[in-house]
Amino acid sequence: MPDGEFKARAQVSGILPTGGSWIVELDVAGGKMFSVTSLSPTLSVGDECHLWVASENLNLFDQDGARLDPERRLVAA
């Protein structure tokens, strides 16, 4: 996992097929995170995993649903 990027432990809480892709729902540090993939997931609901995302590819929202400033960087241990 590259330094300076968002990284976290997560637990898979849902896998939603949408036709040609899947939405993977993750529980991360008490919140929800969603990922979309065109590859069939190899994880199952309940599995734990580690993830990382390049900071510029994150869309972050506050508790009221307002998007956070994209210049704000979040790095989790």
C-alpha positions in Angstrom: 0.0 0.0 0.0 1.5 3.3 -1.0 2.4 5.9 1.6 0.3 9.0 1.8 -2.9 7.4 0.5 -6.1 6.5 2.2 -5.8 3.0 3.8 -8.0 1.1 6.2 -9.2 -2.2 7.5 -12.7 -3.1 6.4 -15.3 -5.8 6.7 -17.5 -6.6 3.7 -21.1 -5.9 4.6 -22.7 -6.4 1.2 -22.1 -7.4 -2.4 -24.7 -6.1 -4.8 -24.7 -7.3 -8.4 -25.9 -4.7 -10.9 -25.7 -6.6 -14.2 -22.2 -5.9 -15.6 -20.6 -4.8 -12.3 -20.8 -5.2 -8.5 -21.1 -2.7 -5.7 -19.2 -3.8 -2.7 -20.3 -2.3 0.6 -17.6 -2.1 3.3 -17.8 -1.2 7.0 -14.8 1.1 7.6 -14.0 2.7 11.0 -17.7 2.9 12.0 -18.8 4.2 8.6 -19.8 2.8 5.1 -17.7 2.9 2.0 -18.8 1.7 -1.4 -16.6 0.4 -4.3 -17.7 -0.5 -7.8 -15.9 -3.2 -9.7 -16.4 -4.9 -13.1 -14.6 -8.0 -11.8 -16.5 -10.7 -9.8 -15.6 -10.2 -6.1 -13.6 -12.9 -4.5 -14.6 -11.8 -1.0 -17.8 -12.8 0.8 -20.0 -10.9 3.2 -18.4 -11.0 6.6 -14.8 -11.2 5.2 -12.2 -8.7 6.6 -9.9 -7.0 4.2 -7.4 -4.1 3.8 -8.0 -1.4 1.2 -6.2 1.6 -0.2 -7.4 4.3 -2.5 -5.4 7.1 -4.1 -6.5 10.3 -2.3 -7.5 12.0 -5.6 -10.0 9.2 -6.3 -11.9 9.6 -3.0 -15.3 11.4 -2.7 -15.8 12.2 1.0 -18.9 13.5 2.7 -19.7 14.9 6.1 -22.4 13.6 8.4 -25.0 15.9 6.7 -24.2 14.6 3.3 -22.2 17.6 2.1 -19.1 16.8 0.0 -15.9 17.7 1.8 -13.3 19.9 0.1 -11.4 17.7 -2.4 -8.1 19.4 -1.2 -8.6 17.9 2.2 -6.6 14.7 2.6 -7.6 11.8 4.9 -5.1 9.1 5.9 -6.2 6.3 8.2 -3.8 3.9 9.9 
